[in-house]
Amino acid sequence: MPEFSLSPASATVLFVIACLAGYRYRSVWKAEGPRWQLWVFGLIAAVVLLVLGLTPLTGG
């Protein structure tokens, strides 16, 4: 069974993606935009944050 881990650079990129998706989620929510956009940006942010939280980082 292969062991998966993230490098610090890939974890940073994923974190930035989660931040941007969360920002877009909030802006669509405040503008009372389409519900499908809320779902898309919310799911992207949630999945990326779960990956970051549950996947170990490599040692440097």
PDBQT receptor file of N, H, CA, C and O in Angstrom, charges set to zero:
ATOM      1  N   MET A   1       0.841  -1.180   0.000  1.00  0.00    +0.000 N 
ATOM      2  CA  MET A   1       0.000   0.000   0.000  1.00  0.00    +0.000 C 
ATOM      3  C   MET A   1       0.883   1.239   0.000  1.00  0.00    +0.000 C 
ATOM      4  O   MET A   1       1.698   1.408   0.907  1.00  0.00    +0.000 OA
ATOM      5  N   PRO A   2       0.741   2.108  -0.995  1.00  0.00    +0.000 N 
ATOM      6  CA  PRO A   2       1.616   3.283  -1.068  1.00  0.00    +0.000 C 
ATOM      7  C   PRO A   2       1.279   4.300   0.010  1.00  0.00    +0.000 C 
ATOM      8  O   PRO A   2       0.124   4.470   0.400  1.00  0.00    +0.000 OA
ATOM      9  N   GLU A   3       2.303   4.956   0.467  1.00  0.00    +0.000 N 
ATOM     10  H   GLU A   3       3.241   4.818   0.149  1.00  0.00    +0.000 HD
ATOM     11  CA  GLU A   3       2.130   6.004   1.475  1.00  0.00    +0.000 C 
ATOM     12  C   GLU A   3       2.130   7.357   0.767  1.00  0.00    +0.000 C 
ATOM     13  O   GLU A   3       3.050   7.668   0.011  1.00  0.00    +0.000 OA
ATOM     14  N   PHE A   4       1.120   8.138   1.012  1.00  0.00    +0.000 N 
ATOM     15  H   PHE A   4       0.374   7.885   1.626  1.00  0.00    +0.000 HD
ATOM     16  CA  PHE A   4       1.009   9.457   0.386  1.00  0.00    +0.000 C 
ATOM     17  C   PHE A   4       1.430  10.517   1.376  1.00  0.00    +0.000 C 
ATOM     18  O   PHE A   4       1.114  10.437   2.563  1.00  0.00    +0.000 OA
ATOM     19  N   SER A   5       2.146  11.510   0.881  1.00  0.00    +0.000 N 
ATOM     20  H   SER A   5       2.403  11.575  -0.084  1.00  0.00    +0.000 HD
ATOM     21  CA  SER A   5       2.498  12.664   1.695  1.00  0.00    +0.000 C 
ATOM     22  C   SER A   5       2.632  13.878   0.786  1.00  0.00    +0.000 C 
ATOM     23  O   SER A   5       2.836  13.756  -0.422  1.00  0.00    +0.000 OA
ATOM     24  N   LEU A   6       2.514  15.037   1.391  1.00  0.00    +0.000 N 
ATOM     25  H   LEU A   6       2.348  15.137   2.372  1.00  0.00    +0.000 HD
ATOM     26  CA  LEU A   6       2.599  16.285   0.643  1.00  0.00    +0.000 C 
ATOM     27  C   LEU A   6       3.927  16.969   0.917  1.00  0.00    +0.000 C 
ATOM     28  O   LEU A   6       4.421  16.953   2.044  1.00  0.00    +0.000 OA
ATOM     29  N   SER A   7       4.497  17.563  -0.107  1.00  0.00    +0.000 N 
ATOM     30  H   SER A   7       4.095  17.576  -1.023  1.00  0.00    +0.000 HD
ATOM     31  CA  SER A   7       5.674  18.394   0.109  1.00  0.00    +0.000 C 
ATOM     32  C   SER A   7       5.194  19.742   0.636  1.00  0.00    +0.000 C 
ATOM     33  O   SER A   7       4.030  20.098   0.448  1.00  0.00    +0.000 OA
ATOM     34  N   PRO A   8       6.074  20.498   1.295  1.00  0.00    +0.000 N 
ATOM     35  CA  PRO A   8       5.658  21.819   1.775  1.00  0.00    +0.000 C 
ATOM     36  C   PRO A   8       5.171  22.737   0.652  1.00  0.00    +0.000 C 
ATOM     37  O   PRO A   8       4.244  23.521   0.855  1.00  0.00    +0.000 OA
ATOM     38  N   ALA A   9       5.783  22.646  -0.527  1.00  0.00    +0.000 N 
ATOM     39  H   ALA A   9       6.536  22.009  -0.692  1.00  0.00    +0.000 HD
ATOM     40  CA  ALA A   9       5.354  23.490  -1.648  1.00  0.00    +0.000 C 
ATOM     41  C   ALA A   9       3.950  23.120  -2.118  1.00  0.00    +0.000 C 
ATOM     42  O   ALA A   9       3.127  24.003  -2.355  1.00  0.00    +0.000 OA
ATOM     43  N   SER A  10       3.669  21.826  -2.255  1.00  0.00    +0.000 N 
ATOM     44  H   SER A  10       4.338  21.108  -2.062  1.00  0.00    +0.000 HD
ATOM     45  CA  SER A  10       2.338  21.424  -2.701  1.00  0.00    +0.000 C 
ATOM     46  C   SER A  10       1.279  21.731  -1.642  1.00  0.00    +0.000 C 
ATOM     47  O   SER A  10       0.144  22.069  -1.980  1.00  0.00    +0.000 OA
ATOM     48  N   ALA A  11       1.642  21.617  -0.367  1.00  0.00    +0.000 N 
ATOM     49  H   ALA A  11       2.564  21.343  -0.092  1.00  0.00    +0.000 HD
ATOM     50  CA  ALA A  11       0.705  21.975   0.692  1.00  0.00    +0.000 C 
ATOM     51  C   ALA A  11       0.400  23.470   0.664  1.00  0.00    +0.000 C 
ATOM     52  O   ALA A  11      -0.733  23.879   0.919  1.00  0.00    +0.000 OA
ATOM     53  N   THR A  12       1.398  24.279   0.357  1.00  0.00    +0.000 N 
ATOM     54  H   THR A  12       2.318  23.947   0.151  1.00  0.00    +0.000 HD
ATOM     55  CA  THR A  12       1.180  25.729   0.255  1.00  0.00    +0.000 C 
ATOM     56  C   THR A  12       0.258  26.057  -0.903  1.00  0.00    +0.000 C 
ATOM     57  O   THR A  12      -0.634  26.896  -0.771  1.00  0.00    +0.000 OA
ATOM     58  N   VAL A  13       0.463  25.405  -2.037  1.00  0.00    +0.000 N 
ATOM     59  H   VAL A  13       1.187  24.723  -2.145  1.00  0.00    +0.000 HD
ATOM     60  CA  VAL A  13      -0.397  25.634  -3.203  1.00  0.00    +0.000 C 
ATOM     61  C   VAL A  13      -1.836  25.227  -2.880  1.00  0.00    +0.000 C 
ATOM     62  O   VAL A  13      -2.776  25.945  -3.218  1.00  0.00    +0.000 OA
ATOM     63  N   LEU A  14      -2.004  24.089  -2.232  1.00  0.00    +0.000 N 
ATOM     64  H   LEU A  14      -1.240  23.505  -1.958  1.00  0.00    +0.000 HD
ATOM     65  CA  LEU A  14      -3.349  23.652  -1.866  1.00  0.00    +0.000 C 
ATOM     66  C   LEU A  14      -3.998  24.617  -0.873  1.00  0.00    +0.000 C 
ATOM     67  O   LEU A  14      -5.197  24.884  -0.960  1.00  0.00    +0.000 OA
ATOM     68  N   PHE A  15      -3.222  25.133   0.057  1.00  0.00    +0.000 N 
ATOM     69  H   PHE A  15      -2.249  24.916   0.128  1.00  0.00    +0.000 HD
ATOM     70  CA  PHE A  15      -3.748  26.097   1.023  1.00  0.00    +0.000 C 
ATOM     71  C   PHE A  15      -4.214  27.375   0.324  1.00  0.00    +0.000 C 
ATOM     72  O   PHE A  15      -5.262  27.923   0.665  1.00  0.00    +0.000 OA
ATOM     73  N   VAL A  16      -3.442  27.846  -0.644  1.00  0.00    +0.000 N 
ATOM     74  H   VAL A  16      -2.591  27.402  -0.921  1.00  0.00    +0.000 HD
ATOM     75  CA  VAL A  16      -3.831  29.041  -1.392  1.00  0.00    +0.000 C 
ATOM     76  C   VAL A  16      -5.117  28.780  -2.181  1.00  0.00    +0.000 C 
ATOM     77  O   VAL A  16      -5.986  29.649  -2.247  1.00  0.00    +0.000 OA
ATOM     78  N   ILE A  17      -5.244  27.600  -2.775  1.00  0.00    +0.000 N 
ATOM     79  H   ILE A  17      -4.538  26.894  -2.721  1.00  0.00    +0.000 HD
ATOM     80  CA  ILE A  17      -6.469  27.240  -3.495  1.00  0.00    +0.000 C 
ATOM     81  C   ILE A  17      -7.664  27.246  -2.542  1.00  0.00    +0.000 C 
ATOM     82  O   ILE A  17      -8.736  27.743  -2.889  1.00  0.00    +0.000 OA
ATOM     83  N   ALA A  18      -7.480  26.692  -1.341  1.00  0.00    +0.000 N 
ATOM     84  H   ALA A  18      -6.610  26.288  -1.060  1.00  0.00    +0.000 HD
ATOM     85  CA  ALA A  18      -8.568  26.676  -0.359  1.00  0.00    +0.000 C 
ATOM     86  C   ALA A  18      -8.940  28.095   0.060  1.00  0.00    +0.000 C 
ATOM     87  O   ALA A  18     -10.122  28.401   0.217  1.00  0.00    +0.000 OA
ATOM     88  N   CYS A  19      -7.958  28.953   0.240  1.00  0.00    +0.000 N 
ATOM     89  H   CYS A  19      -6.998  28.704   0.112  1.00  0.00    +0.000 HD
ATOM     90  CA  CYS A  19      -8.237  30.347   0.616  1.00  0.00    +0.000 C 
ATOM     91  C   CYS A  19      -8.998  31.076  -0.490  1.00  0.00    +0.000 C 
ATOM     92  O   CYS A  19      -9.961  31.792  -0.214  1.00  0.00    +0.000 OA
ATOM     93  N   LEU A  20      -8.572  30.896  -1.735  1.00  0.00    +0.000 N 
ATOM     94  H   LEU A  20      -7.790  30.314  -1.960  1.00  0.00    +0.000 HD
ATOM     95  CA  LEU A  20      -9.257  31.547  -2.853  1.00  0.00    +0.000 C 
ATOM     96  C   LEU A  20     -10.686  31.030  -3.015  1.00  0.00    +0.000 C 
ATOM     97  O   LEU A  20     -11.601  31.809  -3.281  1.00  0.00    +0.000 OA
ATOM     98  N   ALA A  21     -10.878  29.729  -2.857  1.00  0.00    +0.000 N 
ATOM     99  H   ALA A  21     -10.135  29.096  -2.641  1.00  0.00    +0.000 HD
ATOM    100  CA  ALA A  21     -12.225  29.166  -2.958  1.00  0.00    +0.000 C 
ATOM    101  C   ALA A  21     -13.097  29.673  -1.812  1.00  0.00    +0.000 C 
ATOM    102  O   ALA A  21     -14.276  29.963  -2.018  1.00  0.00    +0.000 OA
ATOM    103  N   GLY A  22     -12.542  29.783  -0.621  1.00  0.00    +0.000 N 
ATOM    104  H   GLY A  22     -11.584  29.548  -0.454  1.00  0.00    +0.000 HD
ATOM    105  CA  GLY A  22     -13.298  30.324   0.505  1.00  0.00    +0.000 C 
ATOM    106  C   GLY A  22     -13.657  31.779   0.311  1.00  0.00    +0.000 C 
ATOM    107  O   GLY A  22     -14.750  32.208   0.680  1.00  0.00    +0.000 OA
ATOM    108  N   TYR A  23     -12.738  32.548  -0.272  1.00  0.00    +0.000 N 
ATOM    109  H   TYR A  23     -11.850  32.199  -0.572  1.00  0.00    +0.000 HD
ATOM    110  CA  TYR A  23     -13.010  33.951  -0.558  1.00  0.00    +0.000 C 
ATOM    111  C   TYR A  23     -14.130  34.090  -1.584  1.00  0.00    +0.000 C 
ATOM    112  O   TYR A  23     -15.019  34.928  -1.432  1.00  0.00    +0.000 OA
ATOM    113  N   ARG A  24     -14.084  33.267  -2.626  1.00  0.00    +0.000 N 
ATOM    114  H   ARG A  24     -13.362  32.586  -2.749  1.00  0.00    +0.000 HD
ATOM    115  CA  ARG A  24     -15.142  33.305  -3.649  1.00  0.00    +0.000 C 
ATOM    116  C   ARG A  24     -16.481  32.844  -3.059  1.00  0.00    +0.000 C 
ATOM    117  O   ARG A  24     -17.529  33.396  -3.393  1.00  0.00    +0.000 OA
ATOM    118  N   TYR A  25     -16.446  31.830  -2.183  1.00  0.00    +0.000 N 
ATOM    119  H   TYR A  25     -15.595  31.381  -1.912  1.00  0.00    +0.000 HD
ATOM    120  CA  TYR A  25     -17.663  31.376  -1.507  1.00  0.00    +0.000 C 
ATOM    121  C   TYR A  25     -18.302  32.534  -0.747  1.00  0.00    +0.000 C 
ATOM    122  O   TYR A  25     -19.506  32.769  -0.845  1.00  0.00    +0.000 OA
ATOM    123  N   ARG A  26     -17.476  33.251   0.012  1.00  0.00    +0.000 N 
ATOM    124  H   ARG A  26     -16.498  33.060   0.091  1.00  0.00    +0.000 HD
ATOM    125  CA  ARG A  26     -17.989  34.357   0.817  1.00  0.00    +0.000 C 
ATOM    126  C   ARG A  26     -18.525  35.487  -0.058  1.00  0.00    +0.000 C 
ATOM    127  O   ARG A  26     -19.557  36.078   0.261  1.00  0.00    +0.000 OA
ATOM    128  N   SER A  27     -17.844  35.791  -1.147  1.00  0.00    +0.000 N 
ATOM    129  H   SER A  27     -17.006  35.311  -1.406  1.00  0.00    +0.000 HD
ATOM    130  CA  SER A  27     -18.312  36.879  -2.006  1.00  0.00    +0.000 C 
ATOM    131  C   SER A  27     -19.619  36.515  -2.712  1.00  0.00    +0.000 C 
ATOM    132  O   SER A  27     -20.488  37.371  -2.879  1.00  0.00    +0.000 OA
ATOM    133  N   VAL A  28     -19.768  35.266  -3.122  1.00  0.00    +0.000 N 
ATOM    134  H   VAL A  28     -19.062  34.570  -2.986  1.00  0.00    +0.000 HD
ATOM    135  CA  VAL A  28     -21.026  34.831  -3.743  1.00  0.00    +0.000 C 
ATOM    136  C   VAL A  28     -22.143  34.831  -2.700  1.00  0.00    +0.000 C 
ATOM    137  O   VAL A  28     -23.276  35.206  -3.003  1.00  0.00    +0.000 OA
ATOM    138  N   TRP A  29     -21.831  34.418  -1.491  1.00  0.00    +0.000 N 
ATOM    139  H   TRP A  29     -20.911  34.114  -1.245  1.00  0.00    +0.000 HD
ATOM    140  CA  TRP A  29     -22.819  34.379  -0.419  1.00  0.00    +0.000 C 
ATOM    141  C   TRP A  29     -23.311  35.788  -0.079  1.00  0.00    +0.000 C 
ATOM    142  O   TRP A  29     -24.513  36.013   0.063  1.00  0.00    +0.000 OA
ATOM    143  N   LYS A  30     -22.369  36.741   0.052  1.00  0.00    +0.000 N 
ATOM    144  H   LYS A  30     -21.393  36.559  -0.063  1.00  0.00    +0.000 HD
ATOM    145  CA  LYS A  30     -22.735  38.116   0.390  1.00  0.00    +0.000 C 
ATOM    146  C   LYS A  30     -23.549  38.764  -0.732  1.00  0.00    +0.000 C 
ATOM    147  O   LYS A  30     -24.448  39.559  -0.459  1.00  0.00    +0.000 OA
ATOM    148  N   ALA A  31     -23.248  38.435  -1.986  1.00  0.00    +0.000 N 
ATOM    149  H   ALA A  31     -22.517  37.789  -2.208  1.00  0.00    +0.000 HD
ATOM    150  CA  ALA A  31     -23.977  38.999  -3.124  1.00  0.00    +0.000 C 
ATOM    151  C   ALA A  31     -25.274  38.243  -3.404  1.00  0.00    +0.000 C 
ATOM    152  O   ALA A  31     -26.012  38.589  -4.326  1.00  0.00    +0.000 OA
ATOM    153  N   GLU A  32     -25.549  37.210  -2.607  1.00  0.00    +0.000 N 
ATOM    154  H   GLU A  32     -24.950  36.929  -1.857  1.00  0.00    +0.000 HD
ATOM    155  CA  GLU A  32     -26.709  36.342  -2.804  1.00  0.00    +0.000 C 
ATOM    156  C   GLU A  32     -26.756  35.817  -4.231  1.00  0.00    +0.000 C 
ATOM    157  O   GLU A  32     -27.774  35.891  -4.919  1.00  0.00    +0.000 OA
ATOM    158  N   GLY A  33     -25.610  35.281  -4.648  1.00  0.00    +0.000 N 
ATOM    159  H   GLY A  33     -24.783  35.220  -4.089  1.00  0.00    +0.000 HD
ATOM    160  CA  GLY A  33     -25.469  34.746  -5.993  1.00  0.00    +0.000 C 
ATOM    161  C   GLY A  33     -26.092  33.369  -6.135  1.00  0.00    +0.000 C 
ATOM    162  O   GLY A  33     -26.797  32.901  -5.241  1.00  0.00    +0.000 OA
ATOM    163  N   PRO A  34     -25.827  32.723  -7.264  1.00  0.00    +0.000 N 
ATOM    164  CA  PRO A  34     -26.415  31.409  -7.533  1.00  0.00    +0.000 C 
ATOM    165  C   PRO A  34     -25.962  30.353  -6.518  1.00  0.00    +0.000 C 
ATOM    166  O   PRO A  34     -24.803  30.309  -6.106  1.00  0.00    +0.000 OA
ATOM    167  N   ARG A  35     -26.910  29.520  -6.137  1.00  0.00    +0.000 N 
ATOM    168  H   ARG A  35     -27.852  29.557  -6.471  1.00  0.00    +0.000 HD
ATOM    169  CA  ARG A  35     -26.616  28.476  -5.145  1.00  0.00    +0.000 C 
ATOM    170  C   ARG A  35     -25.570  27.485  -5.645  1.00  0.00    +0.000 C 
ATOM    171  O   ARG A  35     -24.772  26.971  -4.861  1.00  0.00    +0.000 OA
ATOM    172  N   TRP A  36     -25.575  27.216  -6.963  1.00  0.00    +0.000 N 
ATOM    173  H   TRP A  36     -26.224  27.633  -7.600  1.00  0.00    +0.000 HD
ATOM    174  CA  TRP A  36     -24.629  26.216  -7.477  1.00  0.00    +0.000 C 
ATOM    175  C   TRP A  36     -23.196  26.699  -7.275  1.00  0.00    +0.000 C 
ATOM    176  O   TRP A  36     -22.300  25.889  -7.035  1.00  0.00    +0.000 OA
ATOM    177  N   GLN A  37     -22.967  28.020  -7.370  1.00  0.00    +0.000 N 
ATOM    178  H   GLN A  37     -23.694  28.678  -7.565  1.00  0.00    +0.000 HD
ATOM    179  CA  GLN A  37     -21.622  28.538  -7.133  1.00  0.00    +0.000 C 
ATOM    180  C   GLN A  37     -21.225  28.375  -5.671  1.00  0.00    +0.000 C 
ATOM    181  O   GLN A  37     -20.066  28.088  -5.371  1.00  0.00    +0.000 OA
ATOM    182  N   LEU A  38     -22.179  28.555  -4.761  1.00  0.00    +0.000 N 
ATOM    183  H   LEU A  38     -23.120  28.787  -5.005  1.00  0.00    +0.000 HD
ATOM    184  CA  LEU A  38     -21.887  28.316  -3.342  1.00  0.00    +0.000 C 
ATOM    185  C   LEU A  38     -21.437  26.873  -3.123  1.00  0.00    +0.000 C 
ATOM    186  O   LEU A  38     -20.468  26.619  -2.407  1.00  0.00    +0.000 OA
ATOM    187  N   TRP A  39     -22.143  25.937  -3.742  1.00  0.00    +0.000 N 
ATOM    188  H   TRP A  39     -22.930  26.144  -4.324  1.00  0.00    +0.000 HD
ATOM    189  CA  TRP A  39     -21.792  24.532  -3.602  1.00  0.00    +0.000 C 
ATOM    190  C   TRP A  39     -20.410  24.232  -4.189  1.00  0.00    +0.000 C 
ATOM    191  O   TRP A  39     -19.612  23.520  -3.580  1.00  0.00    +0.000 OA
ATOM    192  N   VAL A  40     -20.137  24.773  -5.363  1.00  0.00    +0.000 N 
ATOM    193  H   VAL A  40     -20.786  25.351  -5.859  1.00  0.00    +0.000 HD
ATOM    194  CA  VAL A  40     -18.856  24.489  -6.018  1.00  0.00    +0.000 C 
ATOM    195  C   VAL A  40     -17.699  25.011  -5.173  1.00  0.00    +0.000 C 
ATOM    196  O   VAL A  40     -16.779  24.261  -4.846  1.00  0.00    +0.000 OA
ATOM    197  N   PHE A  41     -17.744  26.299  -4.818  1.00  0.00    +0.000 N 
ATOM    198  H   PHE A  41     -18.491  26.908  -5.084  1.00  0.00    +0.000 HD
ATOM    199  CA  PHE A  41     -16.632  26.877  -4.065  1.00  0.00    +0.000 C 
ATOM    200  C   PHE A  41     -16.544  26.306  -2.656  1.00  0.00    +0.000 C 
ATOM    201  O   PHE A  41     -15.446  26.122  -2.131  1.00  0.00    +0.000 OA
ATOM    202  N   GLY A  42     -17.682  26.027  -2.042  1.00  0.00    +0.000 N 
ATOM    203  H   GLY A  42     -18.574  26.177  -2.468  1.00  0.00    +0.000 HD
ATOM    204  CA  GLY A  42     -17.667  25.426  -0.709  1.00  0.00    +0.000 C 
ATOM    205  C   GLY A  42     -17.083  24.025  -0.713  1.00  0.00    +0.000 C 
ATOM    206  O   GLY A  42     -16.304  23.672   0.172  1.00  0.00    +0.000 OA
ATOM    207  N   LEU A  43     -17.452  23.232  -1.695  1.00  0.00    +0.000 N 
ATOM    208  H   LEU A  43     -18.086  23.518  -2.414  1.00  0.00    +0.000 HD
ATOM    209  CA  LEU A  43     -16.911  21.871  -1.773  1.00  0.00    +0.000 C 
ATOM    210  C   LEU A  43     -15.418  21.868  -2.088  1.00  0.00    +0.000 C 
ATOM    211  O   LEU A  43     -14.667  21.061  -1.540  1.00  0.00    +0.000 OA
ATOM    212  N   ILE A  44     -14.991  22.761  -2.963  1.00  0.00    +0.000 N 
ATOM    213  H   ILE A  44     -15.601  23.417  -3.408  1.00  0.00    +0.000 HD
ATOM    214  CA  ILE A  44     -13.553  22.846  -3.265  1.00  0.00    +0.000 C 
ATOM    215  C   ILE A  44     -12.777  23.179  -1.997  1.00  0.00    +0.000 C 
ATOM    216  O   ILE A  44     -11.785  22.522  -1.682  1.00  0.00    +0.000 OA
ATOM    217  N   ALA A  45     -13.230  24.199  -1.270  1.00  0.00    +0.000 N 
ATOM    218  H   ALA A  45     -14.036  24.732  -1.526  1.00  0.00    +0.000 HD
ATOM    219  CA  ALA A  45     -12.538  24.596  -0.038  1.00  0.00    +0.000 C 
ATOM    220  C   ALA A  45     -12.552  23.463   0.987  1.00  0.00    +0.000 C 
ATOM    221  O   ALA A  45     -11.532  23.187   1.617  1.00  0.00    +0.000 OA
ATOM    222  N   ALA A  46     -13.687  22.815   1.154  1.00  0.00    +0.000 N 
ATOM    223  H   ALA A  46     -14.516  23.039   0.642  1.00  0.00    +0.000 HD
ATOM    224  CA  ALA A  46     -13.797  21.748   2.147  1.00  0.00    +0.000 C 
ATOM    225  C   ALA A  46     -12.908  20.553   1.810  1.00  0.00    +0.000 C 
ATOM    226  O   ALA A  46     -12.224  20.020   2.683  1.00  0.00    +0.000 OA
ATOM    227  N   VAL A  47     -12.918  20.135   0.551  1.00  0.00    +0.000 N 
ATOM    228  H   VAL A  47     -13.474  20.568  -0.158  1.00  0.00    +0.000 HD
ATOM    229  CA  VAL A  47     -12.111  18.974   0.155  1.00  0.00    +0.000 C 
ATOM    230  C   VAL A  47     -10.619  19.265   0.304  1.00  0.00    +0.000 C 
ATOM    231  O   VAL A  47      -9.859  18.437   0.806  1.00  0.00    +0.000 OA
ATOM    232  N   VAL A  48     -10.216  20.452  -0.141  1.00  0.00    +0.000 N 
ATOM    233  H   VAL A  48     -10.834  21.124  -0.550  1.00  0.00    +0.000 HD
ATOM    234  CA  VAL A  48      -8.786  20.787  -0.046  1.00  0.00    +0.000 C 
ATOM    235  C   VAL A  48      -8.358  20.878   1.411  1.00  0.00    +0.000 C 
ATOM    236  O   VAL A  48      -7.274  20.407   1.756  1.00  0.00    +0.000 OA
ATOM    237  N   LEU A  49      -9.176  21.470   2.274  1.00  0.00    +0.000 N 
ATOM    238  H   LEU A  49     -10.056  21.852   1.994  1.00  0.00    +0.000 HD
ATOM    239  CA  LEU A  49      -8.811  21.563   3.689  1.00  0.00    +0.000 C 
ATOM    240  C   LEU A  49      -8.793  20.181   4.355  1.00  0.00    +0.000 C 
ATOM    241  O   LEU A  49      -7.962  19.927   5.227  1.00  0.00    +0.000 OA
ATOM    242  N   LEU A  50      -9.696  19.296   3.953  1.00  0.00    +0.000 N 
ATOM    243  H   LEU A  50     -10.371  19.503   3.244  1.00  0.00    +0.000 HD
ATOM    244  CA  LEU A  50      -9.647  17.928   4.467  1.00  0.00    +0.000 C 
ATOM    245  C   LEU A  50      -8.383  17.198   4.033  1.00  0.00    +0.000 C 
ATOM    246  O   LEU A  50      -7.767  16.483   4.823  1.00  0.00    +0.000 OA
ATOM    247  N   VAL A  51      -8.002  17.383   2.776  1.00  0.00    +0.000 N 
ATOM    248  H   VAL A  51      -8.503  17.965   2.134  1.00  0.00    +0.000 HD
ATOM    249  CA  VAL A  51      -6.764  16.766   2.283  1.00  0.00    +0.000 C 
ATOM    250  C   VAL A  51      -5.568  17.293   3.079  1.00  0.00    +0.000 C 
ATOM    251  O   VAL A  51      -4.700  16.524   3.491  1.00  0.00    +0.000 OA
ATOM    252  N   LEU A  52      -5.534  18.606   3.289  1.00  0.00    +0.000 N 
ATOM    253  H   LEU A  52      -6.239  19.231   2.954  1.00  0.00    +0.000 HD
ATOM    254  CA  LEU A  52      -4.431  19.186   4.038  1.00  0.00    +0.000 C 
ATOM    255  C   LEU A  52      -4.411  18.699   5.484  1.00  0.00    +0.000 C 
ATOM    256  O   LEU A  52      -3.346  18.472   6.058  1.00  0.00    +0.000 OA
ATOM    257  N   GLY A  53      -5.591  18.542   6.060  1.00  0.00    +0.000 N 
ATOM    258  H   GLY A  53      -6.456  18.727   5.593  1.00  0.00    +0.000 HD
ATOM    259  CA  GLY A  53      -5.653  18.116   7.454  1.00  0.00    +0.000 C 
ATOM    260  C   GLY A  53      -5.352  16.653   7.671  1.00  0.00    +0.000 C 
ATOM    261  O   GLY A  53      -4.882  16.276   8.744  1.00  0.00    +0.000 OA
ATOM    262  N   LEU A  54      -5.611  15.815   6.679  1.00  0.00    +0.000 N 
ATOM    263  H   LEU A  54      -5.993  16.122   5.807  1.00  0.00    +0.000 HD
ATOM    264  CA  LEU A  54      -5.485  14.369   6.865  1.00  0.00    +0.000 C 
ATOM    265  C   LEU A  54      -4.285  13.747   6.178  1.00  0.00    +0.000 C 
ATOM    266  O   LEU A  54      -4.034  12.554   6.352  1.00  0.00    +0.000 OA
ATOM    267  N   THR A  55      -3.536  14.518   5.400  1.00  0.00    +0.000 N 
ATOM    268  H   THR A  55      -3.740  15.487   5.259  1.00  0.00    +0.000 HD
ATOM    269  CA  THR A  55      -2.378  13.995   4.691  1.00  0.00    +0.000 C 
ATOM    270  C   THR A  55      -1.102  14.515   5.356  1.00  0.00    +0.000 C 
ATOM    271  O   THR A  55      -0.961  15.721   5.560  1.00  0.00    +0.000 OA
ATOM    272  N   PRO A  56      -0.185  13.629   5.692  1.00  0.00    +0.000 N 
ATOM    273  CA  PRO A  56       1.048  14.093   6.337  1.00  0.00    +0.000 C 
ATOM    274  C   PRO A  56       1.967  14.859   5.373  1.00  0.00    +0.000 C 
ATOM    275  O   PRO A  56       1.934  14.653   4.160  1.00  0.00    +0.000 OA
ATOM    276  N   LEU A  57       2.770  15.731   5.939  1.00  0.00    +0.000 N 
ATOM    277  H   LEU A  57       2.797  15.898   6.925  1.00  0.00    +0.000 HD
ATOM    278  CA  LEU A  57       3.773  16.465   5.161  1.00  0.00    +0.000 C 
ATOM    279  C   LEU A  57       5.095  15.700   5.184  1.00  0.00    +0.000 C 
ATOM    280  O   LEU A  57       5.410  15.001   6.147  1.00  0.00    +0.000 OA
ATOM    281  N   THR A  58       5.863  15.848   4.098  1.00  0.00    +0.000 N 
ATOM    282  H   THR A  58       5.607  16.416   3.316  1.00  0.00    +0.000 HD
ATOM    283  CA  THR A  58       7.207  15.275   4.101  1.00  0.00    +0.000 C 
ATOM    284  C   THR A  58       8.111  16.137   4.968  1.00  0.00    +0.000 C 
ATOM    285  O   THR A  58       7.754  17.266   5.304  1.00  0.00    +0.000 OA
ATOM    286  N   GLY A  59       9.237  15.634   5.321  1.00  0.00    +0.000 N 
ATOM    287  H   GLY A  59       9.527  14.717   5.048  1.00  0.00    +0.000 HD
ATOM    288  CA  GLY A  59      10.110  16.297   6.275  1.00  0.00    +0.000 C 
ATOM    289  C   GLY A  59      10.944  17.423   5.738  1.00  0.00    +0.000 C 
ATOM    290  O   GLY A  59      11.938  17.752   6.385  1.00  0.00    +0.000 OA
ATOM    291  N   GLY A  60      10.656  18.029   4.656  1.00  0.00    +0.000 N 
ATOM    292  H   GLY A  60       9.848  17.761   4.130  1.00  0.00    +0.000 HD
ATOM    293  CA  GLY A  60      11.407  19.208   4.300  1.00  0.00    +0.000 C 
ATOM    294  C   GLY A  60      12.011  19.162   2.985  1.00  0.00    +0.000 C 
ATOM    295  O   GLY A  60      12.675  20.115   2.577  1.00  0.00    +0.000 OA
TER     296      GLY A  60
